[in-house]
Amino acid sequence: VEFDESLADGTLPITSGAEVPPRLERIQQCLLKLEQVWPRTSQALVPPKQLGRFTIERELGRGSYGVVFLAVDPRLGRQVALKLPRPEALLTEELKQRFLREGRAAACLDHPNIVTVHEAGAEGAICYIASAFCGGQNLSTWLRERDELVPPGMAMQIVIALAGAVEHAHQRGVWHRDVKPGNILLAPPSD
């Protein structure tokens, strides 16, 4: 509890006079930065304005694994979805490398029904995955907002598209592990 309260106040829990192993100090620095980006309070998140070269515009969503921001990448000259993992996903070097490996594996996927991953990297102690921004809503929201049942033909098209995307990923050794309506993005309606 004392550790959490110190982080929430923006201070490191271990005093400067104490002997701190370098690994623990790096973990504390990472947790402090993550607390600034993604506080564990119930208050609304105030995103940082900048993470490396990315200019963050607003939060897009949260999940069990991380938070996704809408950001501008000046190198690519476009908006991107910038995913940051939860703090506990970065506590060890092994977990950090796993996140980056999964991002690089997803970047190798090339399928019309899979969001393109531009890069997986780190800015200091904070890892990120930069993906194409899809401005449509997720399948869960779309289904909830409908006044009528989805016509069978349309439902079949959605399932076929999803199955093709999952098959493409599996054939390349990539397993999503959390396929659900909230994680399925729909392309915005074309004008």
CORRAJO-V274560 format. One record per residue. N is the residue number from 1. SS is DSSP state (2 for helix, 1 for strand, 0 for the rest). PSI is psi in degrees with one decimal (* if undefined). D_LAST is the distance of its C-alpha to the last C-alpha in Angstrom with 1 decimal. Layout:
BEGIN
n = (N:N)
ss = (SS:SS)
psi = (PSI:PSI)
d_last = (D_LAST:D_LAST)
END
This chain:
BEGIN
n = (1:2:3:4:5:6:7:8:9:10:11:12:13:14:15:16:17:18:19:20:21:22:23:24:25:26:27:28:29:30:31:32:33:34:35:36:37:38:39:40:41:42:43:44:45:46:47:48:49:50:51:52:53:54:55:56:57:58:59:60:61:62:63:64:65:66:67:68:69:70:71:72:73:74:75:76:77:78:79:80:81:82:83:84:85:86:87:88:89:90:91:92:93:94:95:96:97:98:99:100:101:102:103:104:105:106:107:108:109:110:111:112:113:114:115:116:117:118:119:120:121:122:123:124:125:126:127:128:129:130:131:132:133:134:135:136:137:138:139:140:141:142:143:144:145:146:147:148:149:150:151:152:153:154:155:156:157:158:159:160:161:162:163:164:165:166:167:168:169:170:171:172:173:174:175:176:177:178:179:180:181:182:183:184:185:186:187:188:189:190:191)
ss = (0:2:2:2:2:2:2:2:0:0:0:0:0:0:0:0:0:0:0:0:0:2:2:2:2:2:2:2:2:2:2:2:2:2:2:2:2:0:0:0:0:0:0:0:0:0:0:0:0:1:1:0:0:1:1:1:1:1:1:1:1:1:0:0:0:1:1:1:1:1:1:1:1:0:0:0:0:1:1:1:1:1:1:1:1:0:2:2:2:2:0:0:2:2:2:2:2:2:2:2:2:2:2:2:2:2:2:0:0:0:0:0:0:0:0:0:1:1:1:1:1:1:1:0:0:1:1:1:1:1:1:1:0:0:0:0:0:1:2:2:2:2:2:2:2:0:0:0:0:0:0:2:2:2:2:2:2:2:2:2:2:2:2:2:2:2:2:2:2:2:2:0:0:0:0:0:0:0:0:0:2:2:2:0:1:0:0:0:0:0:0)
psi = (-44.1:-40.1:-48.6:-43.2:-39.6:-45.1:-41.6:-29.7:-6.3:18.2:159.9:133.6:-29.8:127.4:155.8:-22.1:-15.8:151.4:115.1:121.6:142.5:-39.6:-42.7:-37.7:-40.7:-41.1:-42.4:-43.6:-42.8:-46.8:-38.5:-44.5:-42.7:-35.5:-34.6:-38.8:-41.0:78.1:150.1:15.2:168.8:-2.5:159.6:141.0:130.7:103.5:154.7:157.6:-25.9:141.4:102.5:-129.5:-10.9:131.7:117.1:129.2:-45.9:165.9:136.6:-37.2:169.3:150.4:-173.2:-20.2:-26.4:-169.9:143.2:131.4:150.6:126.3:162.1:130.3:106.1:-25.1:-39.4:-17.9:37.9:169.6:146.0:161.0:121.2:110.5:128.1:133.4:161.4:154.0:-40.1:-16.8:-5.8:10.8:-32.3:158.7:-35.2:-43.8:-39.6:-46.1:-34.2:-45.1:-46.5:-39.9:-44.3:-37.8:-43.0:-37.4:-42.8:-30.7:-18.5:-8.1:135.1:94.3:140.8:-18.9:20.0:128.8:131.0:129.0:122.0:-39.2:159.4:129.0:-168.3:145.2:100.1:-128.2:-6.0:122.8:157.7:160.9:123.7:120.4:166.4:144.2:125.4:113.2:-0.5:172.4:168.5:163.4:-37.0:-48.0:-43.9:-45.4:-41.5:-33.8:-7.0:143.8:-13.6:166.3:152.7:128.5:142.7:-41.2:-41.5:-41.9:-41.8:-41.8:-40.5:-45.9:-41.2:-43.5:-43.3:-44.2:-40.0:-40.2:-44.8:-42.3:-43.8:-46.9:-45.5:-38.2:-19.3:14.2:17.6:124.6:123.9:-43.4:0.3:50.7:117.5:162.2:-34.7:-19.0:6.2:115.7:137.1:139.7:141.7:150.0:139.2:147.1:*)
d_last = (52.4:54.0:51.8:48.6:49.8:50.7:47.3:45.6:47.9:46.9:50.3:51.5:53.5:56.4:58.5:59.1:62.8:62.3:62.3:58.7:58.1:55.5:53.2:53.2:52.6:49.5:48.2:48.9:47.1:44.0:44.2:44.6:41.5:39.5:40.8:39.5:36.0:35.9:38.6:39.9:40.1:38.1:37.0:33.5:33.0:33.0:31.6:33.4:31.9:32.7:33.5:34.8:32.3:29.4:28.4:27.4:24.9:24.9:25.6:22.9:25.3:28.7:30.2:33.7:33.8:32.2:29.8:26.5:25.5:22.5:24.3:24.1:25.9:27.3:28.6:25.1:23.5:20.6:20.1:21.8:22.7:26.5:28.5:32.1:34.5:36.7:40.1:42.1:40.1:41.6:45.2:46.7:46.2:45.7:42.8:41.2:41.6:40.1:36.9:36.7:37.5:34.8:32.3:33.6:33.5:29.9:29.2:30.6:28.0:25.5:23.2:19.5:19.7:21.9:20.9:22.6:25.7:26.5:30.0:32.5:35.0:37.2:37.8:41.4:41.9:38.2:36.2:32.5:29.8:26.8:23.7:20.2:18.1:15.6:13.6:13.1:15.9:18.8:19.7:22.5:20.5:17.9:20.9:22.8:20.1:19.8:21.9:22.6:23.6:21.2:21.7:24.1:22.0:19.1:21.9:23.4:20.4:20.2:23.9:24.0:21.5:23.5:26.8:25.9:25.0:28.2:30.3:29.1:30.2:33.5:34.4:34.4:36.4:33.7:33.9:31.3:33.8:31.4:28.7:27.5:24.4:24.4:24.3:21.5:18.1:14.9:11.9:9.3:6.5:3.8:0.0)
END
